[in-house]
Amino acid sequence: MRFENVLTDINGFGRFQIMIIAFNFLGRFTLPCHFMLNNFIAAVPDHHCDVGSLDDEVVFMNLSQEQKVIVSIPIQEDGSLSSCQMFAEPQYHLLFNSSNFTNVPTTECNDGWVYDNTTFKSSITSEWNLVCHRRGKNKVTTTIFFIGVMLGAVCFGSLSDRFGRRIMLLVSYVSALLFAVTTAFSTTYEMFAVLRFLTGFCITGIVIISTVLSVEWVDIKHRKMVGMLDSLSWTFGSAVFAAIAYFVTEWRSLIVVVSSPLILSIITWRWMPDSARWLIANGKLERAQMYLKKCAEMNHREEFNHTLKTETLSTIVVTEKKDRTYSYFDLIRTPNMRKLALRTGLLWSVYPMNYILMSTGYPKIEINIDYVIISMPRLFIATTFYGISFNIAGFGLNIYLTQFIYASIELPAKVSVYFLLDKIGRRCTEVGALLLAALCLGINIVMPKDMSVARTVVAVVGKGFSSASFATIVLYSSELYPTVVRQNGLGFNSFMARFGVAMAPLILLLDEVWKELPQVVLFSTAVLGGLVARTLPETRNRCLPETIEDIEERR
């Protein structure tokens, strides 16, 4: 007997499943906000040296603020004020000839900086002066957060396979909210960095557990809908985050606001069921029976309650060893599981790489390495998507509108995937999306740089294909791994995705060897990702595997 037979009797997509999906959608809303938070809280506003210490000079005191800047701050070649240098002594002659400052001695900013607060009332940059010789601390905050995400994926993946989906989801909700809100009250940069690490560590549990919990409760027919709704929660959160950041321009308040939905998630958790599949696989038949009966009652299928006997449920999962604990070692212990883990791990890491390179197709848009570890939905796929920060002058739009546009671009791609998953299958959709993303990368390698409009169109289309590949692989991976190690598998894949993100900035540095080398490398990874995806088994219209034995017996 299969679990899918039980779902057919009690309705595998009724009010009970819709409740689970809605609760998970709410919980996932805060994820893209935190993943892209550094684009706003660590933004670097225009700044120049604070010249207030020179006010003790009589002549200087009588100048207007504009005149004080003219005689104190050098002008750069592009006409902007120097951000990190000031004249050693006021140059009063510049009031009459502002271009005559050749060979004038300069010094570093000794008394801090003055920031332009037009766009952001405050940021961690202005709070702790993370500019000039301290700009490295600004850059590393994003890396610290994603190291937390990477390690948290491994931890929560293992714990939720050992102790259950439901309890670990609550742990992730509470701990992520606690550390995120505490971050807003940081008094030092060091305190902020540690708390961002812990926030990333805890929040990643929501990413991997909510997806698996939704997939394990729905029937075969509606798994693709669950996968797309989970993916669209990211798109929705990214788009709404642009509006939130527009109205909340103080960094401490912004952290609290984007974390507050977790309060509702904690409240609604009391109605969240555990995975009946996991409970049955781990011999907890009475609890599984309780949740299945709740499902039948909520879906108005009470007449099937008499079939939900523990004796019947015990026949669903047949495994050689009862009551055993599964770990990451089980992903490599047997031949077929080892191949599956290797292939999906490589795929998840490719995504962020290709996504980053898509940005080079936009005219005058410059990739900011500060945020290359930031932005959605692994080694091949993750390297294609994550961590992009643009010089908004390239689009002529402000940072908020740009954020909204990039979130909106994903919508048509993900809607298309919804219809393709059943038409051509998961494998073909994934292979096609990766190869078409590679094609867009290849086109922009050979396309002349002066064809800015065409390069923009190709880059936008490529980003769409990259988003489609990510939306597919999350659902696909959930269906490939067996119930007993599904969270371990997703935890490993998520770890590989963050590893791919970490590799992206290093690949971009290859332009010092040859200008087009980063694009060639990422084009190659996308092609390789498509070839690897081609070797995975199809899961369309198939029951979810329950045990490792199901994987090893697959032909």
Order of alpha helices (4+ residues) and beta strands (2+ residues): alpha-alpha-alpha-alpha-beta-alpha-alpha-beta-beta-beta-alpha-alpha-alpha-alpha-alpha-alpha-alpha-alpha-alpha-alpha-alpha-alpha-alpha-alpha-alpha-alpha-alpha-alpha
